[in-house]
Amino acid sequence: MHTKTFVAAAVGLGLVTLSACGSSGGDTSAADSKTVTLVSHDSWKASKSVIADFEKSSGYKVKVLMDGDAGQAVNKAILTKDHPQGDVFFGVDNTLLSRALDNGLFQPYQPKGSELVLPQYRVDQAKHRVTPIDTGDICVNYDKKYFADHELAPPASLDDLAEPRYKNLLVTEDAAASSPGLGFLLGTAAKYGDTGWQAYWRKLKANGVKVVSGWEQAYDQEFSGSAGGRKAGGDRPLVVSYASSPPAEVIYAKPQPKTAPTGVVQGTCFRQVEYAGLLGNARNTKGGKAFLDFLLTKEFQDDMPLNMFVYPVREAAQVPPEFTRYGPQAKDPETMAPEKIAANRDQWVKSWTSLVVK
């Protein structure tokens, strides 16, 4: 989906990030049938014990190739689709889904447990080329200390962000290069309509919105409320991030605070869904299918939130109490049908770049 977790702390919590470099290339060997290779973005993480359980029960070893931000990973997977790097791709979200499907990235497969996916997240039901795995909300986060110190109420909506009292306070990611940046753009298009979003962004630009390349720079360097931003001297108390970012700030802090240092502007959220699929021309289709089945098991779905800071999509999966306490899902997020995203995304990004960046 995006780089949004704190790697050093994740290692300390015993999480596993299996990675390798380069393409799988070469002839099929006996070893290939015993290994299932996952291609993903840099935010993939799973508990070591959970991966071990899959390996023991299935007989496959798991190899993970991480290829940068979600957009970068999807584009590379498309370019290498005739000779894919792996068997399963995880991390294409609803903002980029049509690009993957239109380019024939996946072959059909309906994993075991698909009937347990919450109905609102199901797509491509006729062909089953992708399976929903997780969901989350892209939202503006705010630095509680900044607003308390300045005796200023934090914004409550997208409209508020364009008000003079929040001038030069917001940092966002490049919609042309970043998954959360694109999600935020789509959220404004959903809110203000096909033409009204441009007028809104003119207001944001006039109000001093800052655009940086990606989430890590925005959150870890520019945002004054994050652990990284405080160390880096970040001076922007508003940032486009995720509803699950405040729980991460609590969980990874030592000692853990009783309350999160950051909050979520609920009126700015856009619902994101991530999918996985069996790559076309995968070497180990049997292993890939087994891994897709695994991604929908209760064990993986329960394990996922505190590793990748996303919500499960399986019915009755467990949501950690830290999520409901510090980063609950938005009650009424902006959404957009994949078909509408497909029809407008590229032109909207082009217009946004000309309007905001250039």
FITIKE-35949 format. One line per 10 residues: number of its first residue (from 1); for each residue x, y, z of N, C-alpha, C. Coordinates in steps of 0.001 Angstrom, whole numbers, always signed. Layout:
// FITIKE-35949
NUM> X/Y/Z/X/Y/Z/X/Y/Z  ...
END
This chain:
// FITIKE-35949
1> +833/-1187/+0/+0/+0/+0/+860/+1225/+0  +1988/+1187/+864/+2695/+2410/+1189/+3659/+2092/+2304  +4690/+2919/+2461/+5614/+2735/+3569/+5083/+3536/+4742  +4608/+2854/+5765/+3974/+3572/+6852/+4317/+3001/+8215  +5124/+1951/+8272/+5484/+1383/+9551/+6883/+1810/+9943  +7259/+1483/+11153/+8511/+1931/+11706/+9441/+727/+11794  +10388/+619/+10863/+11112/-619/+10643/+11929/-1053/+11844  +12659/-148/+12450/+13506/-541/+13569/+12688/-1118/+14706  +11576/-488/+15001/+10715/-983/+16068/+10106/-2319/+15697  +9780/-2498/+14414/+9193/-3760/+13989/+10160/-4908/+14202
11> +11430/-4688/+13924/+12430/-5724/+14159/+12490/-6071/+15635  +12408/-5050/+16472/+12458/-5275/+17906/+11271/-6063/+18417  +10145/-6005/+17701/+8957/-6738/+18112/+8925/-8147/+17545  +9995/-8550/+16852/+10070/-9906/+16348/+9312/-10130/+15058  +9104/-9074/+14258/+8437/-9226/+12983/+9462/-9632/+11945  +8983/-10234/+10871/+9906/-10704/+9846/+9648/-9950/+8556  +10731/-9553/+7902/+10650/-8999/+6565/+11612/-9799/+5709  +11087/-10718/+4919/+11903/-11560/+4076/+12088/-10848/+2749  +13322/-10691/+2301/+13516/-9937/+1065/+14663/-10498/+255  +14640/-10191/-1043/+15716/-10570/-1941/+15724/-9563/-3065
21> +16799/-9533/-3826/+16934/-8551/-4890/+16982/-9249/-6235  +16582/-8509/-7268/+16714/-9001/-8612/+15528/-9827/-9069  +15575/-10221/-10343/+14499/-10984/-10945/+14694/-12458/-10702  +13573/-13234/-10772/+13699/-14651/-10609/+14404/-15287/-11789  +14269/-14780/-13023/+14893/-15245/-14226/+15412/-16669/-14259  +15791/-17171/-15395/+16393/-18486/-15520/+15358/-19577/-15703  +15864/-20825/-15777/+14998/-21967/-16026/+14333/-22439/-14752  +13165/-23058/-14914/+12464/-23614/-13770/+13281/-24759/-13196  +13400/-24805/-11882/+14161/-25857/-11215/+13297/-26525/-10184  +13809/-27628/-9632/+13070/-28337/-8599/+12834/-27454/-7390
31> +13793/-26541/-7116/+13667/-25655/-5955/+12464/-24739/-6094  +12128/-24365/-7349/+11011/-23454/-7553/+9704/-24033/-7009  +9508/-25329/-7154/+8267/-25947/-6724/+8135/-25991/-5215  +9240/-25764/-4494/+9220/-25773/-3033/+9228/-24368/-2453  +9274/-23362/-3318/+9312/-21968/-2880/+8176/-21196/-3521  +7479/-20402/-2728/+6478/-19491/-3267/+7008/-18080/-3073  +7024/-17309/-4146/+7623/-15984/-4123/+6537/-14909/-4174  +6568/-14044/-3172/+5635/-12926/-3082/+6332/-11661/-3536  +5700/-10913/-4410/+6179/-9595/-4821/+5264/-8557/-4167  +5851/-7538/-3545/+5040/-6571/-2804/+5754/-5231/-2743
41> +5087/-4276/-2096/+5701/-2985/-1787/+6507/-3101/-500  +7160/-2013/-124/+8082/-2054/+1009/+7397/-2167/+2366  +6092/-2057/+2423/+5400/-2116/+3709/+4962/-3524/+4090  +5275/-4505/+3267/+4906/-5879/+3623/+5632/-6293/+4906  +4873/-6827/+5843/+5436/-7412/+7052/+4485/-8467/+7579  +5042/-9470/+8200/+4237/-10495/+8854/+5034/-11045/+10015  +4350/-11527/+11023/+5050/-12106/+12166/+5771/-13383/+11747  +6942/-13559/+12282/+7770/-14717/+11927/+7041/-16028/+12203  +6336/-16082/+13308/+5646/-17317/+13682/+4523/-17651/+12706  +3863/-16639/+12174/+2756/-16860/+11243/+3277/-17383/+9912
51> +4358/-16803/+9422/+4983/-17308/+8197/+5465/-18740/+8412  +6042/-19004/+9564/+6532/-20350/+9873/+5395/-21363/+9873  +4246/-20963/+10391/+3089/-21859/+10391/+2658/-22202/+8969  +2655/-21191/+8086/+2302/-21457/+6693/+3318/-22399/+6058  +4592/-22129/+6279/+5628/-22965/+5674/+5523/-24411/+6151  +5233/-24600/+7428/+5126/-25950/+7985/+3907/-26687/+7433  +2778/-25988/+7369/+1544/-26655/+6938/+1484/-26880/+5436  +2110/-25975/+4664/+2016/-26066/+3204/+3181/-26796/+2557  +4344/-26790/+3220/+5537/-27375/+2633/+6310/-26429/+1738  +5857/-25160/+1625/+6543/-24176/+795/+7356/-23215/+1655
61> +8512/-22838/+1169/+9268/-21751/+1762/+8804/-20442/+1144  +8759/-19386/+1938/+8297/-18096/+1451/+9490/-17193/+1157  +9485/-16625/-20/+10484/-15640/-436/+9731/-14361/-788  +10214/-13218/-302/+9524/-11953/-546/+10449/-10991/-1276  +9958/-10427/-2364/+10665/-9391/-3117/+9915/-8088/-2938  +10549/-7103/-2316/+9896/-5812/-2079/+10434/-4778/-3052  +9517/-4061/-3708/+9879/-3202/-4834/+9451/-1761/-4655  +9709/-1183/-3480/+9451/+235/-3297/+8008/+545/-2970  +7580/+1770/-3298/+6214/+2217/-3063/+5245/+1398/-3909  +3976/+1413/-3517/+2965/+621/-4220/+2934/+915/-5712
71> +2974/+2199/-6072/+2937/+2546/-7480/+4130/+2011/-8241  +5304/+2120/-7652/+6521/+1613/-8279/+6454/+98/-8436  +5980/-584/-7396/+5898/-2042/-7436/+4925/-2513/-8513  +3779/-1845/-8624/+2793/-2217/-9639/+3363/-2002/-11030  +3989/-861/-11259/+4540/-574/-12580/+5608/-1587/-12978  +6462/-1965/-12029/+7513/-2942/-12338/+6904/-4306/-12625  +5867/-4668/-11857/+5214/-5952/-12098/+4593/-6003/-13492  +4040/-4892/-13951/+3464/-4837/-15295/+4556/-4989/-16355  +5672/-4309/-16149/+6770/-4373/-17124/+7378/-5770/-17226  +7313/-6525/-16136/+7925/-7867/-16105/+6884/-8982/-16151
81> +5662/-8671/-16578/+4576/-9645/-16450/+4801/-10904/-17286  +5508/-10810/-18412/+5752/-11999/-19227/+6749/-12947/-18565  +7629/-12396/-17758/+8596/-13189/-16994/+8584/-12664/-15562  +7523/-12939/-14822/+7337/-12312/-13507/+8405/-12696/-12503  +8627/-11786/-11571/+9592/-12022/-10517/+9118/-13050/-9501  +7817/-13238/-9420/+7296/-14130/-8397/+6006/-14794/-8814  +5294/-15292/-7814/+4065/-16038/-8037/+2814/-15254/-7630  +2927/-14475/-6571/+1804/-13695/-6042/+2235/-12245/-5908  +1325/-11330/-6259/+1580/-9908/-6012/+609/-9431/-4951  +1143/-8766/-3929/+316/-8176/-2878/+580/-6679/-2828
91> -497/-5884/-2760/-318/-4467/-2512/-851/-3533/-3568  -1486/-4050/-4616/-2164/-3128/-5534/-3451/-2677/-4855  -3671/-1375/-4810/-4857/-876/-4107/-5900/-366/-5092  -7018/+109/-4551/-8118/+544/-5405/-7775/+1758/-6256  -6745/+2510/-5899/-6364/+3658/-6721/-5616/+3225/-7983  -5006/+2037/-7976/-4199/+1562/-9099/-4719/+254/-9682  -5828/-251/-9163/-6303/-1572/-9554/-6544/-1690/-11046  -7186/-710/-11643/-7517/-811/-13065/-6262/-908/-13921  -5195/-248/-13505/-3950/-311/-14267/-3434/-1746/-14314  -3504/-2435/-13174/-3043/-3821/-13120/-3943/-4743/-13937
101> -5261/-4572/-13804/-6190/-5448/-14515/-6155/-5199/-16015  -6104/-3947/-16422/-6082/-3631/-17852/-4829/-4155/-18537  -3758/-4305/-17775/-2501/-4803/-18339/-2334/-6308/-18170  -3393/-6990/-17740/-3351/-8440/-17659/-2329/-8988/-16681  -2195/-8315/-15528/-1158/-8713/-14583/-1466/-10046/-13903  -2757/-10362/-13713/-3128/-11519/-12904/-3892/-12575/-13709  -3804/-13808/-13239/-4637/-14891/-13761/-5718/-15215/-12732  -6859/-15727/-13163/-7970/-15941/-12243/-7671/-16995/-11175  -8110/-16710/-9962/-8107/-17697/-8882/-8971/-17159/-7747  -9878/-17985/-7261/-10725/-17615/-6128/-10236/-18371/-4894
111> -9559/-17692/-3973/-8979/-18378/-2813/-10041/-18944/-1880  -9643/-19952/-1139/-10491/-20471/-76/-10696/-19360/+950  -11918/-19225/+1431/-12222/-18171/+2395/-12727/-16896/+1774  -12813/-16846/+440/-13278/-15621/-219/-14687/-15232/+205  -15491/-16241/+536/-16865/-15956/+937/-16933/-15243/+2280  -15806/-15215/+3023/-15762/-14558/+4322/-15297/-13099/+4237  -14903/-12662/+3040/-14521/-11257/+2852/-15773/-10396/+2959  -15679/-9329/+3722/-16819/-8434/+3882/-17302/-7944/+2508  -18594/-7956/+2258/-19121/-7672/+914/-18684/-6336/+331  -18524/-5315/+1160/-18214/-3986/+629/-16818/-3903/+3
121> -15994/-4921/+233/-14639/-4878/-303/-14442/-5782/-1514  -15453/-6520/-1893/-15323/-7463/-2998/-15386/-6735/-4344  -14491/-7133/-5252/-14484/-6593/-6613/-14181/-7735/-7585  -14331/-7468/-8860/-13949/-8422/-9907/-14563/-9797/-9667  -15834/-9816/-9247/-16475/-11073/-8874/-16676/-12033/-10048  -16694/-11520/-11260/-16896/-12384/-12423/-15637/-13175/-12779  -14462/-12575/-12544/-13212/-13207/-12988/-12286/-13623/-11843  -12447/-13020/-10677/-11630/-13369/-9506/-10122/-13255/-9787  -9756/-12147/-10429/-8323/-11935/-10677/-7601/-11381/-9460  -8315/-10693/-8583/-7708/-10159/-7361/-8603/-10475/-6167
131> -7984/-10502/-5000/-8683/-10786/-3752/-8404/-9676/-2756  -9427/-9085/-2132/-9184/-8071/-1093/-8460/-8704/+97  -7484/-7980/+636/-6717/-8486/+1778/-6816/-7553/+2983  -6778/-6260/+2765/-6836/-5322/+3887/-7433/-3998/+3437  -7746/-3176/+4409/-8284/-1853/+4119/-7761/-851/+5145  -7808/+412/+4782/-7371/+1476/+5683/-7851/+2806/+5163  -7709/+3827/+5972/-8171/+5160/+5596/-6999/+6119/+5474  -6898/+6762/+4326/-5951/+7859/+4131/-6604/+9112/+4692  -5963/+9726/+5672/-6563/+10878/+6364/-5484/+11888/+6729  -5879/+13116/+6929/-4972/+14113/+7504/-4801/+13818/+8997
141> -3554/+13769/+9439/-3209/+13640/+10859/-2787/+15010/+11383  -2963/+15224/+12697/-2547/+16505/+13268/-1720/+16297/+14535  -851/+17255/+14796/+25/+17270/+15958/-730/+17919/+17120  -1114/+17103/+18100/-1938/+17605/+19198/-1236/+18710/+19982  +61/+18564/+20216/+799/+19544/+21002/+818/+20904/+20316  +1039/+20895/+18993/+1074/+22165/+18266/-233/+22930/+18454  -1352/+22256/+18268/-2643/+22951/+18331/-2983/+23372/+19753  -2559/+22585/+20740/-2767/+22989/+22131/-1921/+24201/+22467  -641/+24173/+22058/+266/+25285/+22348/-187/+26582/+21698  -798/+26485/+20544/-1233/+27676/+19808/-2704/+28023/+20068
151> -3312/+27270/+20985/-4723/+27496/+21329/-5589/+27587/+20076  -5354/+26635/+19185/-6042/+26585/+17900/-6721/+25222/+17775  -7989/+25220/+17460/-8693/+23951/+17251/-8193/+23301/+15966  -7950/+22004/+15982/-7522/+21348/+14742/-8643/+21376/+13716  -8316/+21253/+12430/-9363/+21239/+11405/-10252/+20015/+11577  -11461/+20110/+11066/-12406/+19006/+11168/-12829/+18472/+9809  -12446/+19146/+8729/-12937/+18759/+7404/-11955/+19206/+6323  -12208/+18761/+5109/-11428/+19234/+3969/-11596/+20732/+3781  -12804/+21230/+3957/-13042/+22667/+3811/-12155/+23470/+4765  -12023/+22981/+5995/-11235/+23704/+6996/-9782/+23895/+6562
161> -9227/+22905/+5859/-7808/+22965/+5488/-7478/+24181/+4628  -8473/+24710/+3944/-8259/+25881/+3074/-8491/+27196/+3803  -8833/+27133/+5096/-9076/+28347/+5862/-7756/+29039/+6239  -7742/+30385/+6302/-6503/+31122/+6596/-5835/+30716/+7905  -6603/+30279/+8898/-5977/+29931/+10182/-5085/+28690/+10088  -5193/+27949/+8980/-4349/+26772/+8800/-3323/+26979/+7681  -3042/+28229/+7372/-2100/+28563/+6308/-707/+28029/+6645  -64/+27416/+5669/+1308/+26883/+5776/+1464/+25771/+6819  +376/+25071/+7114/+442/+24013/+8123/+396/+22607/+7539  -70/+22441/+6307/-313/+21116/+5738/+812/+20686/+4800
171> +1234/+19409/+4932/+2151/+18795/+3967/+1476/+17542/+3422  +1567/+17349/+2120/+1004/+16165/+1479/+2010/+15563/+519  +1702/+14382/+21/+2592/+13679/-887/+2206/+13931/-2338  +3168/+13728/-3232/+2953/+13915/-4666/+1961/+12863/-5166  +841/+13314/-5699/-186/+12389/-6187/+288/+11567/-7378  +1310/+12054/-8082/+1831/+11332/-9238/+2811/+10231/-8849  +3270/+10231/-7598/+4314/+9288/-7206/+4016/+8515/-5940  +2991/+8904/-5210/+2769/+8350/-3880/+1337/+7844/-3726  +1194/+6664/-3122/-132/+6090/-2903/-1006/+6962/-2001  -528/+7421/-826/-1392/+8294/-25/-1662/+9635/-694
181> -691/+10148/-1438/-923/+11397/-2158/-2024/+11245/-3194  -2007/+10134/-3912/-3054/+9878/-4901/-4393/+9662/-4212  -4392/+8926/-3100/-5637/+8703/-2372/-6258/+10000/-1880  -5413/+10913/-1413/-5921/+12205/-942/-6521/+13001/-2091  -5862/+12981/-3248/-6420/+13640/-4429/-7780/+13043/-4790  -7876/+11713/-4797/-9142/+11070/-5139/-10229/+11394/-4118  -9823/+11521/-2856/-10787/+11908/-1834/-11369/+13284/-2091  -10534/+14210/-2550/-11040/+15554/-2846/-11918/+15536/-4092  -11578/+14669/-5067/-12424/+14556/-6256/-13781/+13951/-5899  -13772/+12988/-4980/-15031/+12396/-4536/-15889/+13420/-3797
191> -15248/+14271/-3032/-15962/+15268/-2235/-16497/+16419/-3082  -15666/+16934/-3976/-16008/+18174/-4676/-16417/+17973/-6137  -16347/+16755/-6642/-16804/+16491/-7992/-15707/+16587/-9030  -16056/+16195/-10256/-15071/+16065/-11323/-14369/+17377/-11665  -15040/+18490/-11465/-14421/+19782/-11760/-14152/+20592/-10496  -14948/+20400/-9466/-14797/+21204/-8255/-13515/+20950/-7488  -12919/+19752/-7655/-11698/+19469/-6908/-10561/+20403/-7306  -10552/+20862/-8554/-9471/+21749/-8991/-9552/+23102/-8281  -10769/+23625/-8145/-10936/+24882/-7411/-10499/+24701/-5957  -10793/+23545/-5387/-10375/+23281/-4005/-8856/+23289/-3885
201> -8168/+22636/-4821/-6710/+22585/-4745/-6073/+23959/-5002  -6737/+24803/-5767/-6233/+26181/-5908/-6251/+26884/-4549  -7310/+26622/-3776/-7381/+27202/-2435/-6289/+26647/-1533  -6070/+25321/-1610/-5010/+24731/-793/-3641/+25295/-1162  -3391/+25444/-2455/-2108/+25997/-2885/-1945/+27424/-2387  -3001/+28218/-2499/-2945/+29595/-2004/-2767/+29622/-491  -3172/+28563/+172/-3063/+28499/+1630/-1762/+27842/+2086  -846/+27619/+1135/+502/+27192/+1504/+717/+25711/+1680  -110/+24852/+1045/+139/+23414/+1140/+1518/+23100/+572  +2229/+22213/+1250/+3552/+21795/+801/+3456/+20388/+230
211> +4059/+20159/-936/+4039/+18852/-1590/+5448/+18271/-1585  +5589/+17043/-1085/+6872/+16346/-1092/+6707/+15019/-1823  +7807/+14334/-2065/+7777/+13179/-2959/+6968/+12006/-2432  +7096/+11684/-1130/+6441/+10484/-636/+6118/+10544/+838  +5528/+9438/+1330/+5058/+9391/+2710/+6193/+9525/+3719  +7296/+8857/+3502/+8389/+8898/+4476/+8882/+10325/+4698  +9055/+11070/+3608/+9504/+12448/+3747/+8444/+13296/+4435  +7193/+13121/+4039/+6121/+13924/+4634/+5970/+13633/+6117  +5886/+12360/+6461/+5567/+11995/+7838/+6784/+12009/+8758  +7886/+11463/+8292/+9054/+11314/+9158/+9962/+12539/+9208
221> +9790/+13458/+8274/+10673/+14631/+8241/+9922/+15952/+8386  +8808/+16088/+7704/+8100/+17373/+7671/+7070/+17532/+8792  +6475/+16419/+9225/+5374/+16461/+10192/+5914/+16604/+11610  +5482/+17643/+12296/+6002/+17935/+13637/+5512/+16960/+14696  +4442/+16212/+14400/+3853/+15345/+15409/+4403/+13945/+15473  +5144/+13503/+14460/+5672/+12144/+14447/+6983/+12071/+15219  +7347/+10867/+15634/+8617/+10686/+16332/+9778/+11128/+15443  +9723/+10740/+14165/+10781/+11142/+13245/+10777/+12627/+12974  +9589/+13192/+12813/+9488/+14617/+12530/+9983/+15477/+13672  +9740/+15048/+14901/+10233/+15811/+16047/+11756/+15823/+16072
231> +12353/+14704/+15738/+13818/+14628/+15707/+14391/+15431/+14548  +13663/+15429/+13422/+14155/+16104/+12215/+13832/+17591/+12193  +13099/+18061/+13188/+12718/+19470/+13202/+11577/+19792/+12273  +10705/+18819/+12041/+9549/+19056/+11179/+8687/+20189/+11706  +8184/+21024/+10815/+7439/+22200/+11263/+6030/+22264/+10691  +5540/+21155/+10123/+4172/+21117/+9600/+3310/+20267/+10538  +2323/+20841/+11210/+1518/+20080/+12157/+345/+19327/+11532  +203/+19387/+10214/-829/+18646/+9499/-167/+17860/+8365  -512/+16571/+8243/+110/+15726/+7226/-906/+14732/+6690  -818/+14425/+5414/-1629/+13353/+4842/-964/+12028/+5192
241> -1667/+11210/+5964/-1143/+9914/+6382/-2304/+8926/+6475  -2397/+8214/+7601/-3399/+7161/+7742/-4093/+7250/+9090  -5315/+6728/+9164/-6025/+6678/+10441/-5306/+5785/+11434  -4473/+4863/+10930/-3736/+3945/+11803/-2382/+4490/+12236  -2035/+5694/+11833/-745/+6257/+12251/-687/+6577/+13747  -1728/+7136/+14361/-1664/+7371/+15813/-1418/+6101/+16638  -2073/+4960/+16340/-1724/+3749/+17086/-261/+3363/+16943  +294/+3564/+15754/+1711/+3238/+15555/+2600/+4126/+16424  +2233/+5404/+16544/+3018/+6307/+17386/+3018/+5845/+18849  +1911/+5298/+19295/+1823/+4808/+20676/+2590/+3509/+20844
251> +2356/+2557/+19953/+2917/+1215/+20094/+4436/+1233/+20032  +5005/+2062/+19176/+6451/+2062/+18998/+7186/+3030/+19922  +6459/+3803/+20699/+7111/+4740/+21628/+7617/+4001/+22864  +8747/+4441/+23357/+9311/+3884/+24598/+9684/+5040/+25521  +9030/+5124/+26692/+7889/+4312/+27124/+6626/+4686/+26367  +5651/+3790/+26386/+4410/+4067/+25675/+3596/+5135/+26400  +3139/+6149/+25666/+2289/+7172/+26287/+879/+6638/+26516  +150/+7306/+27393/-1229/+6905/+27654/-2173/+7366/+26550  -1792/+8419/+25870/-2592/+8910/+24751/-1691/+9119/+23543  -2261/+9067/+22365/-1488/+9276/+21143/-1114/+10747/+20998
261> +122/+11042/+20551/+517/+12440/+20356/-90/+13064/+19107  -712/+12236/+18290/-1303/+12724/+17043/-2767/+12304/+16972  -3527/+13031/+16182/-4937/+12723/+15988/-5281/+12662/+14511  -6500/+12249/+14215/-6969/+12089/+12839/-8111/+13061/+12572  -8033/+13766/+11473/-9128/+14632/+11035/-10118/+13756/+10265  -11148/+13314/+10952/-12058/+12315/+10389/-12761/+12796/+9114  -12934/+14088/+8982/-13630/+14610/+7811/-12774/+14731/+6575  -11577/+14107/+6574/-10677/+14198/+5420/-10348/+12835/+4834  -11000/+11779/+5268/-10541/+10413/+4985/-11049/+9856/+3654  -10202/+9031/+3046/-10527/+8303/+1817/-10236/+6830/+2062
271> -11189/+5956/+1777/-11059/+4534/+2059/-10203/+3837/+990  -9153/+3179/+1440/-8225/+2459/+576/-8382/+961/+826  -8329/+166/-221/-8390/-1294/-117/-7218/-1874/-893  -6537/-2860/-297/-5423/-3525/-965/-5806/-4942/-1376  -5266/-5356/-2520/-5588/-6657/-3094/-4318/-7464/-3361  -4519/-8769/-3512/-3450/-9671/-3938/-3975/-10526/-5080  -3064/-11025/-5916/-3491/-11869/-7022/-2384/-12797/-7465  -2772/-13843/-8179/-1827/-14818/-8736/-1296/-14266/-10055  +8/-14063/-10133/+591/-13449/-11317/+462/-14361/-12539  +191/-13761/-13672/+189/-14523/-14904/+1593/-15057/-15161
281> +1687/-16254/-15722/+2991/-16895/-15996/+3790/-17177/-14728  +3108/-17234/-13581/+3803/-17598/-12347/+4408/-18986/-12493  +5600/-19172/-11948/+6240/-20481/-12012/+5525/-21498/-11137  +5213/-21073/-9933/+4641/-21994/-8957/+3190/-21607/-8690  +2320/-21962/-9620/+912/-21584/-9454/+278/-22306/-8269  +665/-23540/-8033/+106/-24286/-6899/+489/-23629/-5582  +1772/-23266/-5464/+2224/-22578/-4254/+1606/-21197/-4115  +1448/-20505/-5255/+824/-19182/-5221/-609/-19249/-4742  -1341/-20248/-5193/-2719/-20416/-4746/-2778/-20715/-3248  -1854/-21544/-2781/-1812/-21853/-1345/-1531/-20597/-525
291> -661/-19717/-1050/-328/-18494/-320/-1512/-17524/-309  -2234/-17440/-1414/-3429/-16591/-1437/-4480/-17118/-461  -4631/-18427/-378/-5527/-19004/+634/-5101/-18559/+2027  -3795/-18593/+2270/-3226/-18234/+3570/-3520/-16784/+3945  -3484/-15882/+2965/-3713/-14467/+3248/-5123/-14188/+3766  -6047/-15098/+3512/-7417/-14925/+4007/-7709/-15753/+5255  -6715/-16472/+5758/-6951/-17230/+6985/-7108/-16277/+8162  -7807/-16750/+9176/-7988/-15930/+10373/-6644/-15640/+11028  -5717/-16599/+10974/-4413/-16386/+11587/-3695/-15192/+10966  -3659/-15128/+9638/-2981/-14009/+8989/-3760/-12718/+9156
301> -5078/-12772/+8987/-5894/-11568/+9100/-5824/-10972/+10508  -5771/-11822/+11541/-5633/-11324/+12910/-4249/-10744/+13158  -3248/-11302/+12487/-1850/-10895/+12694/-1507/-9598/+11975  -2205/-9323/+10906/-1839/-8242/+9983/-1893/-6825/+10568  -2904/-6465/+11371/-3021/-5059/+11767/-1786/-4474/+12442  -1189/-5165/+13398/-49/-4607/+14119/+1265/-4781/+13371  +1230/-5399/+12207/+2420/-5482/+11358/+2410/-4417/+10271  +1286/-4302/+9563/+1211/-3354/+8455/+280/-2187/+8749  -299/-2160/+9928/-1173/-1075/+10376/-2303/-809/+9386  -2996/-1897/+9095/-4187/-1871/+8250/-5257/-2710/+8929
311> -6483/-2596/+8432/-7599/-3361/+8976/-7832/-4625/+8156  -8208/-5721/+8808/-8531/-6944/+8065/-9849/-6799/+7317  -10034/-7637/+6285/-11274/-7604/+5510/-12119/-8852/+5750  -11597/-9812/+6500/-12330/-11043/+6767/-13318/-10844/+7914  -14498/-11407/+7761/-15497/-11356/+8815/-14932/-11928/+10114  -15206/-11250/+11223/-14850/-11702/+12573/-13352/-11721/+12840  -12546/-11127/+11973/-11118/-10998/+12276/-10942/-10013/+13433  -9882/-10205/+14202/-9668/-9403/+15399/-8986/-8079/+15071  -9536/-7002/+15587/-8913/-5682/+15462/-8295/-5335/+16816  -7009/-5000/+16855/-6357/-4704/+18132/-7038/-3551/+18864
321> -7081/-3595/+20186/-7719/-2508/+20939/-7050/-1165/+20709  -5734/-1167/+20386/-5036/+88/+20111/-5643/+811/+18916  -6169/+28/+17952/-6770/+651/+16778/-8050/+1378/+17139  -8914/+718/+17886/-10180/+1352/+18235/-9987/+2506/+19206  -8912/+2435/+19988/-8657/+3492/+20976/-8001/+4715/+20353  -7029/+4504/+19470/-6228/+5622/+18968/-6438/+5940/+17483  -6968/+4978/+16706/-7094/+5220/+15273/-8266/+4501/+14654  -9483/+4771/+15122/-10656/+4070/+14580/-10880/+4417/+13113  -11483/+3472/+12394/-11821/+3732/+11006/-12798/+4900/+10908  -12674/+5634/+9820/-13584/+6760/+9595/-15016/+6252/+9469
331> -15948/+6987/+10057/-17350/+6575/+10009/-17971/+6825/+8634  -17509/+7841/+7960/-18106/+8186/+6667/-17009/+8647/+5708  -16087/+7754/+5323/-14988/+8172/+4452/-15464/+8403/+3026  -14697/+9181/+2304/-14945/+9314/+873/-14552/+8005/+185  -15307/+7615/-823/-15008/+6416/-1603/-15215/+6737/-3076  -14690/+5860/-3921/-14880/+6043/-5358/-14825/+4679/-6024  -15736/+4434/-6932/-15782/+3156/-7643/-14510/+2975/-8472  -13962/+1757/-8499/-12759/+1504/-9307/-12921/+1928/-10761  -14148/+1782/-11300/-14375/+2157/-12697/-14191/+3660/-12908  -14626/+4450/-11936/-14466/+5893/-12062/-13000/+6290/-11900
341> -12314/+5624/-10988/-10876/+5884/-10838/-10171/+5571/-12148  -10508/+4438/-12752/-9868/+4037/-14005/-10101/+5058/-15114  -11303/+5595/-15165/-11650/+6520/-16242/-11000/+7887/-16093  -10664/+8271/-14860/-10233/+9650/-14617/-8840/+9814/-14016  -8284/+8770/-13422/-7081/+8903/-12616/-5941/+9613/-13356  -5583/+9130/-14524/-4401/+9667/-15203/-4578/+11141/-15560  -5772/+11508/-16036/-5999/+12904/-16388/-6043/+13774/-15137  -6646/+13271/-14064/-6679/+14032/-12823/-5270/+14275/-12286  -4444/+13243/-12330/-3067/+13403/-11844/-2309/+14414/-12706  -2515/+14345/-14002/-1863/+15302/-14901/-2313/+16730/-14596
351> -3611/+16912/-14410/-4141/+18243/-14100/-3659/+18715/-12738  -3654/+17809/-11774/-3185/+18146/-10423/-1726/+18596/-10460  -899/+17888/-11217/+519/+18243/-11299/+705/+19640/-11881  -28/+19910/-12953/+74/+21247/-13563/-425/+22339/-12625  -1425/+22017/-11867/-2068/+23016/-10998/-1278/+23269/-9712  -759/+22204/-9108/-200/+22311/-7763/+1319/+22314/-7745  +1930/+21520/-8598/+3391/+21328/-8525/+4129/+22283/-9440  +3626/+22456/-10653/+4369/+23276/-11625/+4032/+24751/-11479
END
